[in-house]
């Protein structure tokens, strides 16, 4: 599989896809390649970013014309990330199949699988998204150093068994780390509307030794979801986390799933717990998209919340083909949340190998017109290094140098070196 074709397909699937396709066909002719081959190359992806710049009339992506035809020029200009930690990756294939899935469960699976089939050539949807696919795409087909494997519950929609539960997540993490030590961290989950959730939290933390906690504010129970500022339901969780030494709360906000009521994924319910639990760092997944303005409002007109963080998973991929919207979104996050509080996630394998997302972030700029007109700060290489891995490493007190030394010659690193042009 190409590291870049999925990214090109995402761009071609946007509202100005036909204009981008015409530009790519011209670049492919100039390079002397069939279009079907050209879109699989790094140059083809750079050409797509370049075409987006031309279409929107702004230099959102720092791409030179020569990069559309010359791979050596791309390599010379590529500022390799120092350390990449992807906080959002998944295994979506379910062991034992889906015979017991309810209509809501099947709809959820179809939405996940449909997202992948729309951009990944030859994909069969949900059945592609296995452990092997996850390892291959996250590690062998990208520069990612470490990833968090995320969980999904929603057992009521899947015959009473969590879709990809904490036990399975931790087990897979151990299996991969046995072969490639230090590559995988794990995020367990609980559902506040299920009985015994605090006991499960303690078990997952003490016995299974999950790395961290990921929460979804909607669920498959009859109640449908919960709010982070519910003092009867949520506050005991925050207190229990402090007792267990958990000081980071990864929480899904924005991007309503197929069966989700949007009210549960709106971010404003975080305002009170951010104030009441300053020892807890809340990492808001998807940057709350499409509620980015509401999320950033939590830091407007008062000192920025030091315990508010955001993740870019799927939001970044969704906005790549609308470059001005992406520049606005990133500009708002940089201005109101701060580069030191933005973390990297890709939602792999929904979007295929994440290398195209990594390189798009490295190429992203805030155009001068937007900085002047909206007060956005410059998006620097130092900012990108923080976002791509250093921020999450700081939150989890990871020794990045030790990790890099441990993984520099493992099987993944060796395979990557073998794929590099001589």
HUVENHU-V944158 format. One record per residue. RES is the residue in one small letter. PHI is phi in whole degrees, 0 to 359 (999 if undefined). OMEGA is omega in whole degrees, -180 to 180 (none if undefined). NEAR is the number of other ideal C-beta (glycine too) atoms within 12 Angstrom. Layout:
res/phi/omega/near
RES/PHI/OMEGA/NEAR
RES/PHI/OMEGA/NEAR
This chain:
res/phi/omega/near
x/999/176/25
x/287/176/30
x/286/-168/34
x/242/-175/40
x/299/179/34
x/300/178/43
x/298/177/47
x/298/180/46
x/296/176/37
x/300/-179/38
x/292/179/45
x/294/179/33
x/279/180/26
x/281/-174/31
x/294/178/17
x/251/-179/24
x/308/-180/23
x/301/177/16
x/293/179/21
x/293/180/38
x/300/179/26
x/299/179/20
x/295/180/33
x/295/178/43
x/297/178/24
x/292/177/22
x/296/179/35
x/297/177/28
x/297/-180/17
x/296/180/20
x/277/179/26
x/77/-179/12
x/235/171/23
x/297/-179/15
x/305/-176/27
x/297/177/17
x/272/-177/18
x/298/-177/33
x/292/178/39
x/273/-174/28
x/266/175/33
x/297/178/37
x/298/178/37
x/299/178/43
x/292/178/46
x/298/178/43
x/297/179/45
x/295/177/51
x/296/179/46
x/298/179/34
x/294/176/38
x/297/176/42
x/304/-177/33
x/295/-178/26
x/293/-177/28
x/266/177/28
x/75/178/14
x/222/177/27
x/271/179/26
x/283/179/38
x/252/-178/41
x/279/-178/31
x/236/176/35
x/265/-178/22
x/304/-177/23
x/297/-178/21
x/290/178/33
x/283/-178/35
x/228/-172/28
x/237/-180/22
x/297/180/25
x/295/179/14
x/294/177/18
x/297/-179/32
x/300/-178/18
x/293/-177/13
x/265/-177/22
x/287/178/24
x/264/-173/22
x/301/177/22
x/299/-179/32
x/289/-177/23
x/198/-178/33
x/238/176/43
x/237/-179/44
x/267/-174/48
x/273/-176/49
x/217/173/47
x/221/-169/50
x/219/162/46
x/243/-175/40
x/254/177/36
x/288/-175/29
x/257/176/34
x/299/179/20
x/89/176/14
x/82/-170/16
x/229/-175/27
x/301/-177/12
x/268/-179/18
x/291/176/27
x/284/175/22
x/305/178/16
x/294/178/24
x/297/179/33
x/295/177/26
x/298/178/22
x/298/179/33
x/296/180/34
x/296/179/23
x/291/177/24
x/294/-179/37
x/295/180/28
x/295/177/23
x/299/-180/35
x/288/-178/39
x/296/-179/27
x/288/-176/24
x/232/-177/38
x/261/-177/35
x/302/176/23
x/77/-178/15
x/292/174/29
x/255/176/16
x/83/-170/27
x/298/-177/34
x/287/174/22
x/285/-163/30
x/273/-175/38
x/265/174/24
x/302/-178/30
x/296/178/19
x/297/180/31
x/302/179/42
x/298/-177/33
x/298/-174/27
x/282/-179/39
x/292/-170/47
x/257/-174/40
x/280/-178/31
x/247/174/34
x/206/179/42
x/273/-178/38
x/301/180/41
x/269/-176/40
x/220/175/43
x/224/168/46
x/268/171/46
x/275/-176/46
x/263/180/50
x/251/172/42
x/219/-179/39
x/254/176/39
x/56/-174/40
x/301/-179/29
x/299/179/27
x/269/-176/33
x/225/174/29
x/68/178/19
x/88/-179/18
x/245/179/25
x/310/-177/31
x/300/172/43
x/219/-168/40
x/280/-177/36
x/297/179/38
x/302/-179/25
x/293/179/32
x/300/-179/40
x/296/179/30
x/298/179/25
x/296/178/35
x/302/178/39
x/294/-180/23
x/297/-179/22
x/290/179/33
x/292/175/28
x/295/-180/15
x/268/-179/19
x/229/-172/31
x/305/173/23
x/86/-175/29
x/276/-170/37
x/238/169/40
x/246/-173/38
x/235/176/41
x/243/176/48
x/277/180/43
x/216/170/43
x/227/177/42
x/237/-175/39
x/300/-180/36
x/275/174/30
x/259/177/28
x/297/177/11
x/79/-175/14
x/292/179/29
x/290/176/25
x/294/178/18
x/295/178/31
x/302/180/36
x/295/179/24
x/295/-179/22
x/296/-178/36
x/283/-173/29
x/277/-175/17
x/269/-179/16
x/279/179/28
x/58/170/24
x/301/-178/39
x/286/-176/36
x/206/-174/43
x/241/176/44
x/241/-178/44
x/240/175/47
x/244/-175/42
x/281/171/46
x/246/179/37
x/209/-177/35
x/260/177/34
x/283/179/25
x/295/180/9
x/282/174/19
x/88/-180/27
x/167/-176/33
x/202/180/33
x/241/-177/32
x/292/-180/37
x/259/176/25
x/286/-174/22
x/290/179/18
x/273/-175/12
x/257/-174/29
x/277/-175/35
x/299/174/24
x/299/176/22
x/293/-179/39
x/298/178/38
x/293/179/20
x/295/178/29
x/300/179/34
x/297/177/24
x/299/-176/18
x/273/-179/29
x/83/176/18
x/271/-178/35
x/240/178/25
x/229/180/37
x/242/173/41
x/277/-175/43
x/223/178/48
x/289/171/48
x/219/-176/46
x/78/179/37
x/40/178/39
x/302/177/26
x/285/-172/33
x/302/-177/25
x/254/-173/29
x/269/167/27
x/275/-172/18
x/301/-177/22
x/300/-178/18
x/280/-177/34
x/256/174/38
x/288/-172/33
x/275/-172/43
x/292/177/26
x/288/177/32
x/276/-175/43
x/303/-177/26
x/290/179/22
x/295/174/38
x/300/179/34
x/283/-172/21
x/280/-179/21
x/232/-177/31
x/295/179/18
x/281/-179/21
x/262/175/38
x/262/-179/37
x/262/-180/48
x/256/-172/44
x/273/-177/53
x/288/180/41
x/65/-176/41
x/51/178/46
x/70/-176/43
x/304/11/39
x/268/-177/23
x/259/-177/30
x/296/179/38
x/297/179/24
x/294/179/26
x/295/-178/41
x/293/178/34
x/297/179/23
x/295/180/37
x/247/-178/31
x/263/176/18
x/79/179/9
x/199/178/14
x/303/-179/15
x/301/178/23
x/290/-178/32
x/291/-178/21
x/252/177/30
x/254/178/41
x/233/176/45
x/230/174/51
x/243/-174/48
x/258/-174/49
x/307/-180/43
x/66/178/37
x/301/178/41
x/298/-179/48
x/298/-179/42
x/296/-173/33
x/263/-178/35
x/304/-177/44
x/276/171/35
x/235/-166/28
x/299/180/40
x/291/176/32
x/297/178/26
x/295/-180/42
x/296/176/39
x/296/-179/31
x/300/-179/41
x/292/178/44
x/298/178/37
x/295/-180/36
x/295/179/43
x/296/-177/39
x/288/-170/29
x/257/178/34
x/260/178/41
x/99/-177/25
x/302/-179/32
x/285/-178/24
x/237/178/37
x/248/-176/44
x/238/-173/46
x/262/173/50
x/212/-175/49
x/233/-176/49
x/61/174/40
x/299/17/48
x/256/-179/47
x/303/-174/43
x/259/-178/49
x/76/180/42
x/304/-172/40
x/278/-177/48
x/301/-180/37
x/295/177/45
x/291/179/51
x/300/-177/43
x/287/176/40
x/295/177/43
x/296/180/44
x/297/180/35
x/272/-174/36
x/291/173/43
x/230/168/34
x/260/-177/36
x/304/-179/28
x/303/-180/18
x/299/-179/19
x/282/176/32
x/297/-179/22
x/288/-174/14
x/277/-174/15
x/236/178/21
x/77/178/15
x/288/176/27
x/280/172/25
x/294/177/24
x/258/-170/35
x/265/175/18
x/298/178/23
x/296/176/19
x/300/-176/32
x/295/178/35
x/297/177/29
x/298/-176/33
x/295/-174/45
x/292/179/43
x/182/-173/35
x/294/-180/32
x/296/-179/36
x/293/177/44
x/299/178/31
x/294/-180/22
x/300/-177/33
x/264/177/29
x/55/-180/16
x/273/176/26
x/272/-174/15
x/298/180/28
x/299/179/15
x/295/178/17
x/297/-179/31
x/297/177/24
x/294/-178/16
x/290/-173/21
x/261/-170/31
x/295/180/20
x/233/179/15
x/285/-176/26
x/299/179/20
x/293/180/33
x/299/179/26
x/295/179/16
x/295/178/18
x/297/180/24
x/298/-179/15
x/293/-178/12
x/275/-178/17
x/289/178/13
x/296/-177/11
x/280/none/5
